[in-house]
């Protein structure tokens, strides 16, 4: 008898607690919670995706190390592109070849991109405008598509470039150029990335990601400075 009476209040309390839990988590509250959580996740992904896209960019076996004493927290400015990198033969998407040293008297922008990268596609029309606007003053824009990021499919890159009416050269890179450039500025493996290189072979500005509100203006200023011989250390 005693044991029977002792267990009844416990049983009743448990049932009451479960009843309260069930009454709190109604179908409506569950639905609202799921919607709010989904909106928070969507906002975070959308905000990050508009800036840059993580994408492994292969580094070649001969990629150079960053200059000694380079401060990783300092802005990437006046970082020299190693002579061996400037003299390396690079292959273009149309079967040609070039070297960075071919443009020793030019200001060069090297832009790492991929056909599937949203921010890259947003940035490309701006690079086309800059190429057309500054070409007569000594600017050369070079697009750099990597074999890894575009699944070793040069034909797809050719078709994309043609559809976008891109007037500048596209390098088909296996990491020979992308690797040393990123290591020189101790950059992260994301795309798009752009390097503004002065006439004397220094990286005077490095851009990671793309913001339509700020990147074009900042890149134009870097071009103006480099063309005005302000890009020399």
N, C-alpha and C positions, 0 to 999 in steps of 0.2 A: 504494500500500500504506500509506504513512505517513498519508495523509489519511484513509484508510478506518479505520485504528486510532484516530486522534485523535477521530473523531466517535462512536465506539461508547460510551465512558464517559459522554459527555454525554447520549446517547440513553437509556442505562440509568438515569442519575441522574434524568432528567426523568420517566421512567416510574415510578420508585420514589416521587418526590415526589407525583405525581398519585395514586398508589395510597394513600399515607398520608392525603391530603386526603379521598379518598373513604371510607376506613375510619373517619375521625373523624366526618364528618357522616353518621351513620347516620340511618335514618328516625325512630328513637325520639328522637334528640337534636334533630332538626329540629322534631318535633312539640312537644317540651317547650319549646323556645325560643319557638315561636309562641304557645303557651298562656300562658307567663309574660308575654310582651310584651302580649298581649291583655288580661290581668288588670290590668297596670299602667295601660294606656290607659283601661280601663273605670273603674277606681277614680278616676282624675283627673277624668274627665268627670262621674261621679256626684257627686263631692265638690263640684265647682264648681256643677253644676246645682241643688243643693239650696239654694244661697245666692241666686243671682240669675240672670236671663236677659238676655243682651244683646238689645236691641230698639231700633232707631232710633225716637226720639220726635221728630216734626217740630217745628221751632221756627217760630213765626209771624214775619212780616216786621216786626211791631211789638214783638217781644220786647225787653224791657228789658235793659240791661247790668248786670253786678254792681255793687254799690255801690263807690264809689271807696275805695281803701285796704283792701278786703277781703282778708284773708290766705287764700290757697287752702289752706294747711295747718292753719288753725284750724278748730275744730268749727263746724258750721253752727248758730249760735244767735243769736237777736236780730237776724236779718237782716230788714229791713223788706220787706214786699210792696209794690211801688210802688202809689200811689193809683190810677193809671190802670188797673192790672191788677185791683185790687179792685173798680173800678167798671165793668169790662168785662162786657157781657151774655154769658152762657154758656147753651148749649142743652142740655137734658136729654134722655135717651133716650126719654122719654114725650111729647116735644113741648113741654114747658114751658121756662121760662127762669129764670135766677137770676143773682145777682152775689155775689161774696164779701162785699161790703159789706152785703149783706142780713143778715149774721150778725155785725155789729159787736160785739154784746154776748155772743157765743158763742166758745167754743174750737172750732176747726175742724181736722179731719184731712182732708187731700186725699190720696187713695191712687191712684197711677197703676198700672193693671193691664191684663191682656188675658185673653180667654177661654181661650186656648191655653197660657198660662203656668202651669207646674206650681207654682212657689213662690207665685204669686198665688192660685191655687186653694186652697193650703194656708192662706194668710193670711186669706182672706175670712171663714171662720167666726169667727176671732178678732175681726175688725173688727165683725162682726154682734153678737157678745157685748158688745164695748165700747160700741157704739152703744146697745144696749138698756140696759146698766148705767148709763151716764153721761148719757143723754139728758135726764133730769129735772134734772140738775145743770148743764146748759148746754153739752153737747158735741154737735156736728154732724159727722157723717161724710159725706164726699162721695167717691164712686168716680169715677175719671176714666178712661174708655175712649177711646182715640184712634182716629180714622178710619183711620190708617195701620196700627196694630197689629192691628186687627180687620177689615182688608181692606174698609173702607167698607161694612160689613154690620151696620147697627143692629138688624135683626131677630134676628140670631143673639145679639147681646148681650142683647136684651130677653128672649129665651127662657132664656138662661143665668141671668140675674138672677132671673127668676121661679122657675126650678127650685131655686135656692139660697136662696129666701125672704129675699132681701136687702131690709131695711126702709128703707135710706137712698137718697138721690138719686144717680143715675148721670148724670154729665155726658158728653155726646158731643162730644169735643173734636178740633179740627183742628190743634192746636198752640198755640192762642191762650192757653191757661193753662199747659199742660205746659212749653212753651218758656221763658216768663219765670220760672217756679218753679225749673226746673233751672239756668237761668243765674244766678239770685239766689244759689244756694248753690254754683255752679260744679260741679254734679253731673255724673255720667256717664250716658249714655243707656242705662240698664238698667231692667228692671222685675222685681219691684215696687219702687216708691218711695213713701214716705209723708212728708208734711210736717205737723207739728203747728204750727198758727198760733194765737197768743194773741189775746185780745180786742182788743188794741191794734194788731193787724195785723203782728206780728213772727213770723217762722219761728223757733220756739224749739227745735225738734228735727227732724232730717232722718234718715230711715231708708232705706238702700239694701239691697235684697235682703230675705230673710226667713229667720230661724232659729227653728224652733219652740221651741228651748230658751232663747232670750234675748230675741227681739224683742217678744213679747207683754208680758213683765214690764217691759222698758224703756219700751215705749210707754205702758203704764198709769202708770208713774211720771211720764212727761212730761205726761200728761193731768192727773194729780193736781196736779202743780206748777203747770200753767197755770190750772187751775180755782181753785187757791188763790192766784191773783194773783202767783205766783212767775214768771210768764212775761213780766213787764214788765222792760224794760232799765233 
